[in-house]
């Protein structure tokens, strides 16, 4: 992209990410990625297809777990006209109950999730013809993006989710893995090893999730071209619970021990990732 304006730009501090995502030009053979805190990401293809994965944009977890946001939401469900909203499982910080109806109000937005999440989405206003319930191995196409459900194991004791999934999203020819919430499991390796170009991987180590060591191990097994640690930054650190591993630089350190020189990006709000990098 030498000599041209950047195709992905950061908004002024405090402003919504949505206009920049909506207007971003993603070149052929590339993919654009924006972080929304926690496990929330937006992926945009060269064809302009925009999908959001696990966007938590409200304060609904105050009602369910008594935890308030530590940071403001970077966009709103009302303004964000995604082609699809994906949930990896029905916990409130992944399938935001206070945003479902607003997402469903956009007639061009589909919902993708495991059956337990699809049921909530339909209850929130998504019609059957815009709702896709996926289990491990199921595939759906949204525009020029392909979405495949892969293994996740998230049997969090307080609220187990036996049908939780991760995703491999193919956009711009690149395969992006999103772990959702999960513990380390050999079946994840079976589903994703040597099948991932970009790995978005949870590392907080509490509430039924991989810790930073396990996340680095999984990324090493997957051998992606780019690893991106996630599931931090939304709440105050103490609200993640005792023993949480919330320092993404620790992930970078451990992952580089396993895979010296491997590419890692620590996600930051307002700093979109254009992959391949360096364009």
C-alpha positions in Angstrom: 0.0 0.0 0.0 3.0 2.3 -0.4 2.1 5.8 -1.4 -1.6 5.3 -0.6 -3.8 6.3 2.3 -4.3 3.5 4.9 -7.4 1.4 4.1 -8.1 0.9 7.8 -7.9 3.9 10.1 -8.4 4.5 13.8 -11.2 6.9 14.9 -10.6 9.9 17.2 -10.4 8.9 20.8 -13.8 8.4 22.4 -15.7 8.1 19.1 -17.5 5.0 17.8 -15.6 2.4 15.8 -18.6 1.8 13.6 -18.1 4.5 10.9 -14.5 3.4 10.4 -15.5 -0.3 10.1 -18.4 0.5 7.8 -16.3 2.6 5.5 -13.1 0.6 5.6 -11.8 -0.7 2.3 -10.3 -4.2 2.6 -8.1 -5.1 -0.4 -8.4 -8.3 -2.3 -6.5 -11.1 -0.6 -6.7 -9.4 2.8 -9.0 -9.3 5.9 -9.7 -6.6 8.4 -10.1 -7.2 12.1 -11.3 -4.9 14.9 -11.3 -5.8 18.7 -14.3 -4.9 20.8 -12.8 -5.9 24.2 -13.2 -9.3 25.9 -13.9 -11.9 23.1 -15.6 -9.4 20.8 -14.2 -9.0 17.3 -15.4 -7.7 13.9 -14.1 -9.3 10.8 -14.5 -7.6 7.3 -13.8 -9.3 4.0 -12.7 -7.8 0.7 -16.3 -8.1 -0.5 -17.4 -5.9 2.3 -19.1 -8.6 4.4 -19.0 -7.7 8.1 -19.4 -10.2 10.9 -19.2 -9.6 14.6 -18.2 -12.4 16.9 -19.3 -12.3 20.6 -19.9 -8.6 20.7 -20.7 -7.5 24.3 -21.8 -3.9 24.1 -24.1 -3.3 27.1 -24.1 -3.6 30.9 -26.2 -6.8 30.9 -23.7 -8.7 33.1 -24.5 -6.4 36.0 -27.8 -8.2 36.2 -26.5 -11.7 35.8 -23.2 -11.6 37.7 -23.0 -8.2 39.3 -20.0 -7.0 37.2 -20.0 -3.7 35.5 -17.9 -2.7 32.5 -14.5 -1.1 33.2 -14.5 0.6 29.8 -17.1 2.1 27.6 -18.4 0.0 24.6 -16.6 1.0 21.4 -19.8 0.9 19.3 -23.5 0.2 19.8 -25.8 -2.5 18.5 -28.3 0.1 17.2 -25.8 1.7 14.8 -24.0 -1.5 13.7 -25.4 -3.1 10.6 -23.5 -6.3 10.4 -24.1 -9.0 7.9 -24.0 -11.6 10.7 -23.6 -11.7 14.5 -22.0 -14.8 15.8 -22.1 -16.1 19.3 -19.9 -18.9 20.5 -22.2 -19.8 23.4 -25.1 -18.1 25.3 -23.2 -16.5 28.3 -24.2 -12.8 28.5 -20.7 -11.5 27.8 -20.7 -13.4 24.4 -24.4 -13.3 23.5 -25.5 -9.9 24.9 -29.2 -10.2 25.9 -29.5 -6.4 25.9 -28.4 -6.2 22.3 -30.1 -9.1 20.5 -33.3 -7.2 19.7 -31.3 -4.2 18.3 -29.2 -6.5 16.1 -32.3 -8.3 14.9 -33.9 -5.0 13.9 -31.4 -4.7 11.1 -33.1 -6.7 8.3 -29.8 -7.6 6.7 -28.3 -9.1 9.8 -28.2 -12.9 10.3 -27.5 -14.7 13.5 -25.1 -17.7 13.8 -24.5 -19.7 17.0 -25.0 -23.1 18.7 -28.6 -24.2 19.2 -28.8 -22.8 22.8 -27.7 -19.4 21.5 -29.9 -19.6 18.4 -32.9 -20.1 20.6 -32.2 -16.9 22.5 -31.6 -15.0 19.2 -35.0 -16.1 17.9 -36.6 -15.1 21.2 -35.0 -11.7 20.8 -36.4 -11.1 17.3 -34.3 -13.0 14.7 -36.7 -14.8 12.4 -36.0 -18.5 11.5 -34.7 -17.6 8.0 -32.0 -15.4 9.5 -31.0 -17.7 12.3 -28.4 -20.5 11.8 -27.9 -23.0 14.6 -24.5 -24.7 14.2 -22.8 -27.7 15.9 -19.2 -28.9 15.5 -18.5 -29.4 11.8 -21.5 -27.4 10.5 -20.8 -24.7 7.9 -22.7 -21.7 6.8 -21.9 -19.0 4.2 -22.6 -15.3 4.7 -21.7 -13.2 1.6 -18.1 -14.0 0.7 -17.4 -15.4 4.2 -17.5 -19.0 5.3 -18.1 -20.0 8.9 -17.3 -23.4 10.3 -18.1 -24.4 13.9 -15.3 -26.2 15.7 -14.8 -27.7 19.2 -15.0 -25.7 22.4 -15.2 -27.1 25.9 -16.8 -24.6 28.2 -18.4 -26.5 31.1 -18.1 -23.5 33.5 -19.5 -24.9 36.8 -21.9 -22.1 37.5 -23.4 -22.2 34.0 -22.2 -25.1 31.8 -22.7 -24.7 28.0 -22.3 -28.2 26.5 -23.0 -27.0 22.9 -20.4 -24.1 23.0 -18.4 -23.8 19.8 -15.4 -22.0 18.4 -15.3 -20.9 14.8 -13.0 -20.9 11.8 -14.0 -17.9 9.6 -12.7 -17.8 6.1 -12.5 -14.3 4.7 -10.3 -12.9 1.9 -8.8 -16.4 1.6 -7.6 -16.4 5.2 -8.8 -18.7 8.0 -9.4 -17.0 11.3 -10.0 -19.1 14.4 -12.0 -17.7 17.3 -11.8 -19.8 20.4 -14.8 -18.4 22.2 -14.6 -19.5 25.8 -12.9 -22.9 26.2 -10.6 -25.0 28.2 -7.7 -26.7 26.4 -8.9 -29.8 24.6 -7.2 -32.2 22.2 -10.3 -32.0 20.0 -9.6 -28.4 19.4 -6.2 -29.4 18.1 -7.8 -32.0 15.9 -10.2 -29.4 14.4 -7.6 -26.5 14.0 -4.0 -27.8 13.7 -2.5 -26.5 10.5 -5.9 -25.0 9.5 -5.5 -21.6 11.0 -3.9 -18.4 9.6 -5.0 -16.1 12.4 -5.8 -17.4 15.9 -7.9 -15.3 18.3 -7.5 -17.2 21.5 -8.8 -16.7 25.0 -6.2 -16.6 27.8 -7.9 -15.3 31.0 -7.6 -18.6 32.8 -10.8 -18.4 34.9 -14.5 -19.3 34.5 -13.8 -22.4 32.3 -11.1 -20.9 30.1 -7.6 -21.6 29.1 -4.9 -19.7 31.0 -2.1 -17.9 29.3 0.2 -21.0 29.2 -2.5 -23.2 27.7 -3.5 -20.5 25.2 0.2 -20.2 24.1 0.4 -24.0 23.8 -2.7 -24.2 21.6 -1.5 -21.4 19.4 1.8 -23.3 19.0 0.0 -26.5 18.1 -2.1 -24.6 15.5 0.9 -22.9 13.9 -0.9 -19.8 12.7 0.7 -17.0 10.8 -0.6 -14.6 13.4 -1.7 -15.1 17.1 -3.9 -12.7 18.9 -4.6 -13.2 22.6 -8.0 -12.1 23.9 -10.7 -12.3 26.6 -9.3 -9.5 28.8 -9.8 -5.7 29.1 -13.5 -5.5 29.6 -13.9 -5.6 33.3 -11.6 -4.4 36.1 -8.9 -7.0 36.7 -10.2 -8.1 40.1 -13.6 -8.9 38.6 -12.1 -11.7 36.5 -11.6 -13.7 39.7 -8.6 -15.1 41.6 -5.8 -16.5 39.5 -6.8 -14.8 36.2 -4.0 -14.5 33.7 -4.8 -11.1 32.1 -1.4 -9.8 30.9 -1.2 -10.3 27.1 2.5 -9.6 27.1 2.9 -12.8 29.2 1.2 -14.7 26.3 3.6 -13.1 23.9 6.6 -14.2 26.1 5.4 -17.8 26.4 4.4 -18.1 22.8 7.7 -16.8 21.6 9.5 -19.4 23.8 7.6 -22.1 22.0 7.7 -20.5 18.5 10.6 -18.1 18.3 9.9 -15.2 15.9 6.2 -16.1 15.5 4.0 -13.1 14.8 1.8 -11.9 17.6 -0.5 -8.8 17.9 -1.9 -7.7 21.2 -5.3 -6.2 20.3 -6.1 -2.6 21.1 -9.3 -0.7 20.7 -9.2 1.6 17.7 -6.2 -0.2 16.2 -7.5 -2.4 13.4 -5.5 -5.3 12.1 -5.1 -5.6 8.4 -3.8 -9.1 7.4 -1.4 -9.8 5.8 0.4 -7.3 7.9 2.7 -4.6 6.5 0.4 -3.7 3.6 
